[in-house]
């Protein structure tokens, strides 16, 4: 594990800066706003040793690098990408702390320069970084928060998956246990009964990749043997210690999601000192743990977990600051579809959240998401196609 966590801030207005600093109006906010406006790159650096070494602060002064101490364990660097790259190339260190920080900086710069990714296995080759991929949600459960068990019948679920492909889905994500807030855990045997026949049926009838939405390693392994080629784990491989071995053995992509708590209690007063700090360092830890367990880094996808242990505003802040997650060097998946952060803002039931979902999906695409996970394939594919054009992920040819 590196000594420091680094990320490039994406704060487009004073309100977002106030949220980051934890103040609404003060001389401190005014000073930060002025510094932020004058520099192309603002890095937030957090010491994982819990306290910033004072010797390091003097190094910044000697290097003429503007620095602003935020707390005893974090500070901001005001610079530009070229200046940071030049600094990362120095070979003569003023202190051992500078050497540790530069090692972390080199790792960060290497990861942050990646936007295009390629995932290849025996079944498909996925390229991320062009058109945003659309993952369809197929809940083979009787108690999902949306669709209410409509596809718990195997034949209906298979037919729904076939329609998803016809509507333009790039991936179908099949789940056999509801992970909505307050959901009760389903035992492994029941989950297998729900998902395996659906995966087997779809593997014979569709040509797009199938994903298994589970945090149980034995369910993941059985699903892969039945035809799934991606694992979507809401726990970031925390709930089942056997999951990393399954991913390593079958060499399939793994989605590591952020969650605070577990589905049954995750929305019981979730709190954060600084949500973005916590989620970013969570991913640094989970990616590091996965790689140490033998999982190929190029097979890791991250999902900030909208609605999973988040306060109402937290979900909007994630969408506002999504570009910050690019520094992790992994494809980004976002799943806002029809969730309560939309319903609460609009005071609408789940059935009437299509337009709100479209707005959230657009924000996710513009923020750099590589995959969006949705219920409504045909409608959201159209949203993605326009958002991709706005984001210049794809180009349109003028017709004569």
N, C-alpha and C positions, 0 to 999 in steps of 0.2 A: 504494500500500500504506500502511495506517495505521501510525502510530508505535507503537501499543500493541495488544496482544491482550487482550481482556477476556472473562471468562466467569463465570457464577454457579455456585458450587460446590454439589454435591448430595452431602453426606456425612452419612449417617444414623446412624453409630455411630463409636465411637472407633477401631475397627479400620480403617475407611475413612480416618479422619483421619490415623492413623499411616502408612497407605499413601501418602497425599498428601504428608506431610511427610518421609517416608523415615526415620522413627524408630519404634521399638516402645514404649519407655518412656523418658520424660525429663520434666524440668520444662517444657521447650518444648512437649511434647505436651499437658501438663496446662493450660498457659496458653492454648494455641490452642483446646482443647476448651471452656474456660470462655468465651472470647470468642465462639466459634461459637454456643454455646448462648444467648448474650445478644442476638444480632443476627439479624434476619429474613433479611438478605441478606449473603452474603459473596462478594465479587468477587475473583477472582484476576486480577492485572494483570501482564502480561509486557512489558517494554520490548523492542521489536524493534531498538533501537539497542545492545543488549547490556548496557547499564548504566543503572540508574535515576538520574536527575538528582537530586542532593541537594537542589536548590532545590525540587523537587516535594514532597519529604517535609516541608519546612517549610510548604508551602501547606496540607497536610492538617491540620497543627497549628493554623494560623490559621483554618481553616474548621471546626475541631472535628470532624474526620472521623477516627475511629480507624483507624490504619494499622499494619501489622505487616510489616516487611521480612523476606522469606524468603531471598533471595539477592541478589547484586549486580544482577540484572536482573529480579527479580520481587518482588511484594509483595501483601498481602491488604488489602482495604478492608472494614470492618465497618460495615454501614449497614442501610437498608431501601429497598425500591423507591421509595416516595414521596420519601424524602430524596435518593436519587440523581437522581430526576427533577427535584427542585427545584434541585439543584446543577447539573444539565445546562442549566438555563435561565439561568444567570447570564450577564451580558453584560460584566461588568468582571472581567478576569482578573488574578490576582496575579502571574502569570509567563507567559512564552510556553509553558512546559511544561504549565501548567495548561490553556491554550487547546488545545494538541494533545490532551491527555488527554480534555478535555470533548468535543472533536469525535469522538473514538473512542467515548466514552460515549454520545453521542447516537445514533450509528450502531448501537451494541450494543442500546440500549433500543428502538430502532425495530424491529430484527430480533427481539428476544426476546419482543416483544408479539404476534408472529404465531404462531398455531397452526393456523388454518384457511387452506387454500390451494385455489386453483382452477386447473386446467390444461385448456385448451380448444384443440382443433384441428378440422379438417374431419371427423374421425371420431368424436370423443367429447368429453364434458366430465367431468373428474374433479374431485371435491371431496374434499379431505383435511381431516381434523379432526373427522369424525364416526366412523362405523364404520371399523375398521382394514381396509385392503385386503389381499387375499391374492394373492400372485404365485406361480404354479406354475412349478416348474423342469422344463424339458423338454430333456434332454441328448441331442442327436442325434450322439452320439459313441460310439466303441467302448470307451473307457477311462475313463468317469466313475467317481468314487470310490463311487458308489451306483448301482445298477441295471445296471452293468457292460455297457453297450452294448445293453441291451434294446430301445432305441428308435433304434438307428442305421439301421434299415430305415425308409425314408421313409413307407411306408404305416402301419407300426406307430406311428411318431412322430405322424402326423396323427391317427390314431385315439386315441392317448393325449391329445393336445391337446383333442380333442372331448370326451373323458370329463372332462378337467379343468374345462372350462366347465360341463358337466352337474353336476359335484360342487360347483360354487360358486366357482371361481376368478374373480378380477376381472381378472387379467392373466396371460398365458402368456409366460414368458421362455425363448427358444430359443437354445441354445448349440451351436456346432460345434467347440469346442476345449476340452478339459478343462483346468481351472485348479486342479486339486487339487495339493497340495504335491508337488514333484518332477516335475510334468507336462512333457512335451516339447512344444515349440512346433510348431504345425501350420501349413503354408504356406497362403497366402491362397486359392489355387485349390481345395485340398482342403476348406477351411472353407466356401467358397461352395457346393461340391458337396453338402455335408452339410445346410446350413441353408436354401438358397433354395427347393428343392422343398417343404420342410416349411412354410415361411412362405406360399408361394403356395397350398398346399393348405388350410392353416388359414384364410387370409384369405378363402377362398371359403366356408368351412363354419362359422366361429364369429363371434360378434358382439362379443366382448370384445377389448380391445387386445392386440396382439402386441409383445413386446419382443425385441430382438436383443442377446444377450450376447456382445459382442466389443470388442476394443480396436483393431481395424483399421478405418481410415476407409473403405476401399473395400468392405469387407464390410458395414459399417454402411449405406453408401449403397445398395448393391444390395439389402439387406434392406428398407430403407425403400421402395424402388421396387417391391419384391415384396409389400409390405403391412404391414411393421412400422411402428409409430408411436412407439416408445420405444427409446432406446439405453441399454444397461447396460454401462458401461466400467469394468472392474476397475482400470484404471490411472489413473482420474481425468483422462483425456485427456492422459496423459504419454507413453505409448509410441508414439503416432503423431501427429505434428504436424499432420496433415491433418484430424483429428477435429473440432476446433472449427469449421472451415469447413463441414463436412457438417451439423453440428447447426444452425449459423446459417442455412444455405441452406434446409434443410427445416423448420426451426422446430419441432423435436420435443423432448420432454423428454429429459434426459440424467441418468443416475445416475452420480455421481462417487463412486467407492469409494476408501477408504484401503488402500494396500498398501505394505509395506516390502520392497523387493526385487522379484523377479519369481517367477512360479510355480515355476520349477525350483530356486530357492535361498531362497525367502522364509522357510522354516522351518528354515534352517540357522543356529541360534543367534541369533535376533532379539533385540536389546537396545534398551532405552530408558532415558534418565535419568529422564524422567517421561512415561509413555505418553500420558496425557490431554492434557498440554501439546502434545506433538508432533502428535497426531492433530487436535486443534482448530486449531492454526496451519496444518497441512497443508490443512485445508478452507478456512480463510480465504484461503490463497494460491491454491488451485485455483478457488474461486468467483471471486476477483478476476481471475485469468487468463482464465477463461471469459467473464466479462462484458466484459473489455477486448477479447476476440476477437470480440465481437458476439453472444454467446449471451444470450438473455433470462434475467434472473435468476429470473423466476417459473417457468422451465422446469427449474430445477436441483433434483435430489434428491440427498441425501447418504447414504452407506452406510459405517459405521465399519469394515467389512471384518473381521468375525469370522473367525478362522482364516487370515487372509492376513498373514503376517509377525507373528504374535502368539505370545507364550508362553502356557502353559496358563492361568495366573491372569489374564492380560490380558483374555481373553475374558469372564470373569466380572466384571471391573472395568468393562468397557464396558457390560455390562447393568446393573450397579449404578448407574452414573453417566450413563446415557443421557440423562436430562433436561438435562444440561449442554449437549448439542448443540442444544437449542432456541434458544440464543442466536445461532445462525448464520442463523436465519430461513428455513430450507428444510425441506420434508418429509423425514422420516427413514425409511430402509429398513433392515431388519435381516434377515440371513440365517443363522440358527443351525442349519438343518435337518440333523440326523444327523451333525454334525461331530465331529471328534476330541476337542474339549474336553469333550464329553459322554461319548464312549466311554472316555476316559482316567479321568474321574472315577468312572464306574460300572464300569469294566473290562468293557465290552461291545463286541461287534462292531457294524458299521454297521447290520446288519439288526435289532438289538435296541435301538435308540436312540429309539424313538417317544415313550416317556414322558418321557425327558430333553428331547427336542425340545419337547414340550408345556410343560414347566416353563420353558424358555428363551423360548418364544413368549409365554407369559403375562407373564414379566418384561419383555419387549420392549414389549408392549401397555401395561402399567402404567407403563412408563418414557417413553411418549410416541411410540412408533414409529407411523408412518402406514401403512407397508407391511411385511408380513412375507413373506419368500421361502422357500417350503417345497416338499418333495416330496409330502407326504401331504395332499392338498387336503381331502377329506371330514373327516378326523380333526382337522386343524388349524383348519378353519373352525369346528368346534364349540368348540374351545379358545378361539379368538378371540372368538366370540360371547359366551361367559361372561366372558372377560377384559374385553371392551368394557363389559359391564354393571358390573363391579367398578370400572372406571376412569371410569364415567359418560360414556363416549363415546356411548352410546345409552341411552335410558330404556325401561323396560318398563311397559306399562299393566296395572294390576290388573284381572283379569276379575271381573265380577259373579258 
